[in-house]
Structures are given as C-alpha cells and as structure tokens.
Amino acid sequence: MHCIANISEPPAVLSFLARTPYTCRPFISAALTMPLPDLITFVLLAGLGSFVQALSGFALGLIVLGSATLLQLAPISFTAAVISMISLVNGGWVLARHPRAIEWRSVRWTVLGLIPAVGLGLALLARLDSDLPERLRQLLGVVILIAGIIMMLRPHPHAQPSGRSSTLLSGVAGGLLGGLFSTAGPPVVFHLYRQPWSLASIRSTLLTIFVLATLVRIGWQVARGELHWPMIEVALYCTLPVLLAAHAGARLAPRIALTPMRRFAFALLALTGVGLLIPATSTTDAVKLTPPSSQGAPDARRSTAALSASHRQPAAAAAVSGSSAAPHF
C-alpha cells in the first residue's frame, strides 16, 4: 500500500518522528524532520565515526548511533537506516581501493547466518521502538559497552580456521545486532580475529562481510517498507564527510599507534554506553510546521501548528524547524 502524506497535516509528520515509527511515513525533506543544527551535528558525528573506524578497524555505526541517540538527534530506527547507507558507501570505497585476499568460505557461512537474523533484528527493533523506547535505548547502551570491551580484547588466534557452525553462529549474532542497530561488527570481529590468517586477509574479509550485511539490511528494510526519503537524504549529506574522514584516517593510520587509538575509541564508546543507560530526562518541544509559500492563507493557517510533547521519546528528536527547504560499519 502506498502512503501519500500531505505535509499540511501536522499529525502525519509527528507520527513519523515519534508515535508510529514503522507505519506509513511522509516522504518529506529532512529539513522538516531535523533542525539544521542537529543535521550538522549528525553529519559531524558520521565523519568522526568514519575517521575512528579508519584508524581502529570498526566503530562507525557504534559511535554515530550511540552519540546521535544520546544527544536525541534522531530516533534509533532512523539513525540505524542512515548508518546502513553510509557504511555501504564507505565500505565499498575502501574495499575497492585496497583489495586483498578475501576468505570467501568464511564470508559465505557468515552471510548465511546474517540474512534471517537481520530480518529478526529489524522486527525486534520495530517492536521495541514503538512499545519500549526506553528499553531500546538501554539495550543500545549495553551493546555499545560490550562492543567497546571486545575492541580492547586481544583474542588468541586458533591453530586452525573455525568450522562452519561457529562461523554461522557469529553471523547470526552479527545479523541480530545488524538488524537492531546496524552494527553487525562486534561478534563478527571477535570471531574473525581468532582465525590464523594475515591481518590484511582478516580486514578484507571483515569489510566484505560488513558491505554484504549492509546490503542485506537495506534489502530487508525495502521489503518491510521501512526505507524512506528523509533517511536517504541525510545519508547523502553524510557521504562526502564520511569519505573524506576515511581518507584522512587511512593516511594518518601508519603514523598513529593502534593501542592509543583503540583506547580512545573504547573511552568514547564507554562514555556513550553509560550515558544511554541513564534514564533520559523529559523535555518539552514546540513543533512548528510552516507550509510552502504557494499555499493559500486558509491552508497556511491550518498548516502552521505549535504542538507540545511533554514526554518526548528518548530516542527521537522531534523538534522540527519551520522550513520547507534543505538530506552507515
């Protein structure tokens, strides 16, 4: 069923922002869903995540999703969708520039576990986002803390490559997190770094899995009717800063010690995770929707509304500036 939304109806926009995150959403400009300062902050966070990932190996999704949720820039579901798209661009760009030996057997079994698990994660995200947003926020905090700990671990490599079952299970775990938060990395990273492969092979295999996991998540979103223009638009705004940050990080990586960089990333993730575990404070937001100038005066009076939400969902930044202009591993 197609959903045609009239932006002169304030409830349609507000339902996109807060009340029903997985029902029909209006295909309107990101300027109507995110104030300009929030949009700029979001883009800067995407660049920071890309830079840290270029230096530490992963964390783009964790940094962007955790920070954007902590600052209440956008709903978790919205941010996760944007992360999927910028991760696809970033991962594809890096993989094309630095092709290495890819362990395709491991890729096949990991992706086999990823495909159904991503769909399950998206379904769980839809349920939690609409019914238990505070629990979803806290779950994200726990995942980020665990991921930060995994980042600091130095797993001892196995003497022989892991079998199909353990590789499949790592894909299932990564797919569940990928569907929920667009961050399939932690279980897959921990599993692959225990393989007796070269570092270049591990990184290339990881990057290949991340790109494929992103494609799987986007495919599931399209099939479920959950991918909408404002998400694509914000991802387009993030694309160039993300690529520039990845390029800068790749150039600096040989001159920066890995251990201090991982400690910095861990500290950033730990602070974000702890912040998400703290209950969000209630805020009151005035939402003002201004119609395009082509509307008549009666429509303009009907379209401009100031609405208050005394208990905004913690994951959603429902402040909408009065403007009709202005869009991932």
C-alpha positions as CSV (number, residue, x, y, z in Angstrom):
1,M,0.0,0.0,0.0
2,H,1.3,3.4,-0.9
3,C,1.2,6.2,1.6
4,I,0.7,9.7,0.3
5,A,1.3,12.2,3.0
6,N,0.1,15.8,3.0
7,I,2.7,18.0,4.9
8,S,-0.1,20.4,5.7
9,E,-1.3,17.8,8.2
10,P,1.0,18.1,11.3
11,P,-0.1,14.8,12.8
12,A,1.4,12.9,9.8
13,V,4.8,14.4,10.4
14,L,4.7,13.9,14.1
15,S,3.8,10.3,13.7
16,F,6.9,9.9,11.5
17,L,9.0,11.5,14.3
18,A,7.7,9.8,17.3
19,R,4.4,7.9,17.6
20,T,4.5,5.2,14.9
21,P,8.0,4.8,13.6
22,Y,7.1,1.8,11.3
23,T,3.8,2.9,9.8
24,C,3.4,5.0,6.7
25,R,5.8,7.9,6.8
26,P,5.7,11.1,4.8
27,F,8.3,11.5,2.0
28,I,9.3,15.0,3.0
29,S,12.6,16.8,3.2
30,A,15.0,16.1,6.0
31,A,14.8,19.8,6.9
32,L,11.2,19.1,8.2
33,T,12.4,16.2,10.4
34,M,15.7,17.5,11.7
35,P,16.6,21.1,12.6
36,L,19.7,22.5,10.9
37,P,22.0,22.4,14.0
38,D,21.0,18.8,14.6
39,L,21.6,17.9,11.0
40,I,25.1,19.5,11.1
41,T,25.9,17.7,14.3
42,F,24.7,14.4,12.8
43,V,27.0,14.8,9.8
44,L,30.0,15.7,12.0
45,L,29.4,12.6,14.1
46,A,29.3,10.5,10.9
47,G,32.6,12.0,9.9
48,L,34.1,11.3,13.4
49,G,32.9,7.7,13.3
50,S,34.4,7.2,9.8
51,F,37.7,8.6,11.0
52,V,37.9,6.4,14.1
53,Q,36.9,3.3,12.0
54,A,39.7,4.1,9.6
55,L,42.2,4.1,12.5
56,S,40.8,1.3,14.8
57,G,39.1,-1.1,12.3
58,F,35.5,-0.6,13.3
59,A,33.1,1.6,15.3
60,L,31.5,3.9,12.7
61,G,28.0,2.6,13.5
62,L,28.5,2.4,17.2
63,I,29.8,6.0,17.5
64,V,27.2,7.5,15.3
65,L,24.2,5.6,16.7
66,G,25.2,6.0,20.3
67,S,26.1,9.6,20.1
68,A,23.0,10.6,18.0
69,T,20.8,8.7,20.4
70,L,22.4,10.2,23.5
71,L,22.1,13.7,22.0
72,Q,18.5,12.9,20.9
73,L,19.2,14.0,17.3
74,A,17.0,11.3,15.7
75,P,15.2,8.0,16.5
76,I,17.3,4.9,16.7
77,S,15.5,3.4,13.8
78,F,16.2,6.5,11.7
79,T,19.8,6.7,12.6
80,A,20.4,2.9,12.0
81,A,19.0,3.2,8.5
82,V,21.3,6.2,7.7
83,I,24.3,4.2,9.1
84,S,23.5,1.3,6.8
85,M,23.7,3.6,3.7
86,I,26.9,5.5,4.7
87,S,28.5,2.2,5.8
88,L,27.8,0.8,2.3
89,V,29.4,3.7,0.6
90,N,32.4,3.8,3.0
91,G,33.0,0.1,2.9
92,G,32.7,-0.2,-0.8
93,W,35.1,2.7,-1.3
94,V,37.7,1.3,1.0
95,L,37.4,-2.3,-0.4
96,A,37.7,-1.0,-4.0
97,R,40.9,1.0,-3.1
98,H,42.5,-1.7,-1.1
99,P,41.6,-5.2,-2.5
100,R,43.2,-8.0,-0.5
101,A,42.8,-11.8,-0.2
102,I,39.2,-12.5,1.0
103,E,38.3,-15.7,2.8
104,W,35.2,-16.4,0.8
105,R,34.3,-19.6,2.7
106,S,34.0,-17.6,5.9
107,V,32.1,-14.9,4.1
108,R,29.6,-17.4,2.7
109,W,28.8,-19.0,6.1
110,T,28.7,-15.7,8.0
111,V,26.3,-14.2,5.5
112,L,24.1,-17.3,5.6
113,G,23.6,-16.7,9.3
114,L,23.2,-12.9,8.7
115,I,20.3,-13.0,6.3
116,P,17.5,-14.3,8.6
117,A,19.0,-12.8,11.7
118,V,18.9,-9.2,10.2
119,G,15.2,-9.6,9.5
120,L,14.6,-10.8,13.1
121,G,16.6,-7.8,14.4
122,L,14.5,-5.4,12.3
123,A,11.3,-6.9,13.6
124,L,12.5,-6.6,17.2
125,L,13.6,-3.0,16.5
126,A,10.1,-2.2,15.2
127,R,8.5,-3.7,18.4
128,L,10.8,-2.0,20.9
129,D,10.9,1.3,19.1
130,S,7.1,1.6,19.3
131,D,6.4,-0.1,22.6
132,L,9.5,0.2,24.8
133,P,11.7,3.0,23.5
134,E,13.5,3.5,26.8
135,R,14.4,-0.2,27.0
136,L,15.6,0.0,23.4
137,R,17.9,2.9,24.4
138,Q,19.3,1.0,27.4
139,L,19.8,-2.1,25.2
140,L,21.8,0.0,22.8
141,G,23.9,1.2,25.8
142,V,24.7,-2.3,26.9
143,V,25.6,-3.4,23.3
144,I,28.0,-0.4,23.0
145,L,29.7,-1.2,26.3
146,I,30.2,-4.8,25.3
147,A,31.4,-3.8,21.9
148,G,34.0,-1.4,23.5
149,I,35.2,-4.3,25.7
150,I,35.6,-6.6,22.7
151,M,37.5,-3.8,20.9
152,M,40.1,-3.9,23.7
153,L,40.5,-7.7,23.8
154,R,43.3,-9.4,22.1
155,P,41.9,-12.8,21.2
156,H,44.5,-15.6,20.7
157,P,44.3,-17.0,17.2
158,H,43.3,-20.6,16.7
159,A,45.7,-23.0,15.2
160,Q,43.2,-24.0,12.5
161,P,40.3,-21.9,11.0
162,S,37.0,-22.2,12.7
163,G,34.4,-24.6,11.5
164,R,31.1,-23.9,9.8
165,S,28.9,-23.9,12.9
166,S,30.9,-21.3,14.8
167,T,31.1,-19.1,11.7
168,L,27.4,-19.4,11.1
169,L,26.7,-18.5,14.8
170,S,28.8,-15.4,14.6
171,G,26.8,-14.4,11.5
172,V,23.5,-15.0,13.4
173,A,24.7,-12.8,16.3
174,G,26.1,-10.2,14.0
175,G,22.9,-10.2,11.9
176,L,20.7,-9.7,15.0
177,L,22.8,-6.7,16.1
178,G,22.9,-5.5,12.5
179,G,19.1,-5.6,12.2
180,L,18.6,-3.9,15.6
181,F,21.3,-1.2,15.4
182,S,23.1,-1.6,12.0
183,T,26.2,-2.7,13.9
184,A,27.0,-6.2,13.0
185,G,30.6,-5.8,13.9
186,P,31.3,-7.0,17.5
187,P,30.6,-10.7,17.2
188,V,32.0,-11.0,13.7
189,V,35.1,-9.0,14.6
190,F,35.8,-11.2,17.6
191,H,35.3,-14.4,15.6
192,L,37.5,-13.4,12.6
193,Y,40.4,-12.1,14.7
194,R,40.7,-15.6,16.2
195,Q,41.4,-17.0,12.7
196,P,45.0,-17.9,11.7
197,W,45.0,-15.5,8.8
198,S,47.1,-12.5,7.9
199,L,45.9,-9.1,9.2
200,A,45.2,-7.9,5.6
201,S,43.0,-11.0,5.0
202,I,41.1,-10.5,8.2
203,R,40.4,-6.9,7.5
204,S,39.4,-7.5,3.9
205,T,37.1,-10.4,4.9
206,L,35.5,-8.2,7.6
207,L,34.9,-5.4,5.2
208,T,33.3,-7.7,2.7
209,I,31.0,-9.1,5.3
210,F,30.1,-5.6,6.5
211,V,29.2,-4.5,3.0
212,L,27.1,-7.6,2.4
213,A,25.4,-7.2,5.8
214,T,24.5,-3.6,4.9
215,L,23.0,-4.7,1.6
216,V,21.0,-7.4,3.4
217,R,19.7,-4.8,5.9
218,I,18.7,-2.4,3.2
219,G,17.0,-5.2,1.3
220,W,15.0,-6.2,4.4
221,Q,14.1,-2.5,5.0
222,V,12.8,-2.1,1.5
223,A,10.8,-5.3,1.7
224,R,9.3,-4.2,5.0
225,G,8.5,-0.7,3.7
226,E,10.8,1.0,6.2
227,L,13.2,2.8,4.0
228,H,12.1,6.4,3.3
229,W,13.4,9.5,1.6
230,P,14.5,11.5,4.7
231,M,16.8,8.7,5.7
232,I,18.3,8.6,2.2
233,E,18.6,12.4,2.2
234,V,20.5,12.5,5.5
235,A,22.8,9.7,4.2
236,L,23.6,11.8,1.1
237,Y,24.5,14.7,3.3
238,C,26.9,12.4,5.3
239,T,28.5,10.7,2.3
240,L,31.2,13.2,1.4
241,P,32.3,14.0,5.0
242,V,32.4,10.2,5.7
243,L,34.6,9.5,2.6
244,L,36.9,12.5,3.4
245,A,37.3,11.4,7.0
246,A,38.0,7.8,5.9
247,H,40.7,9.0,3.5
248,A,42.3,11.2,6.2
249,G,42.2,8.3,8.7
250,A,43.8,6.0,6.2
251,R,46.6,8.5,5.6
252,L,47.2,9.0,9.3
253,A,46.9,5.4,10.3
254,P,50.6,4.5,9.7
255,R,51.7,7.4,11.9
256,I,49.4,6.7,14.9
257,A,49.9,3.8,17.3
258,L,47.0,1.3,17.3
259,T,46.8,0.9,21.0
260,P,46.2,4.6,22.0
261,M,43.6,4.8,19.2
262,R,41.7,1.8,20.4
263,R,41.8,3.2,24.0
264,F,40.4,6.5,22.7
265,A,37.6,4.6,20.8
266,F,36.9,2.5,23.9
267,A,36.7,5.6,26.2
268,L,34.3,7.2,23.7
269,L,32.1,4.1,23.5
270,A,32.2,3.6,27.3
271,L,31.0,7.2,27.9
272,T,28.3,6.8,25.3
273,G,27.1,3.5,26.6
274,V,27.0,4.6,30.2
275,G,25.1,7.8,29.1
276,L,22.5,5.7,27.3
277,L,21.9,3.5,30.4
278,I,21.0,6.6,32.4
279,P,17.2,7.3,32.0
280,A,16.6,10.2,29.7
281,T,15.1,13.4,31.1
282,S,11.7,14.5,29.9
283,T,11.8,17.5,27.6
284,T,9.1,19.7,26.1
285,D,9.4,20.6,22.4
286,A,7.5,23.1,20.4
287,V,7.0,21.7,16.9
288,K,6.1,24.3,14.3
289,L,5.3,23.3,10.7
290,T,5.3,26.1,8.2
291,P,3.7,25.3,4.8
292,P,5.2,26.3,1.4
293,S,4.5,29.8,0.3
294,S,2.4,28.6,-2.6
295,Q,-0.4,27.6,-0.2
296,G,-3.3,30.0,0.3
297,A,-3.9,31.8,3.5
298,P,-6.6,29.4,4.8
299,D,-4.3,26.4,4.2
300,A,-1.4,28.3,5.8
301,R,-3.3,29.0,8.9
302,R,-4.4,25.4,9.1
303,S,-0.9,24.0,8.4
304,T,1.0,26.0,11.0
305,A,0.7,24.3,14.3
306,A,2.6,24.6,17.6
307,L,2.4,21.3,19.4
308,S,3.9,20.3,22.7
309,A,5.1,16.8,23.7
310,S,5.7,16.7,27.5
311,H,7.3,13.2,27.3
312,R,9.3,13.0,24.1
313,Q,10.6,9.6,23.3
314,P,14.2,9.4,24.4
315,A,15.4,8.2,21.0
316,A,13.6,10.9,19.0
317,A,14.5,14.5,18.4
318,A,11.0,15.7,17.4
319,A,12.0,19.4,17.1
320,V,11.1,20.4,13.6
321,S,12.2,23.9,12.3
322,G,9.7,25.9,10.2
323,S,11.3,25.4,6.8
324,S,10.4,23.7,3.6
325,A,13.9,23.7,2.2
326,A,17.1,21.5,2.6
327,P,19.3,15.3,3.2
328,H,26.3,3.7,7.9
329,F,30.3,-0.3,9.8
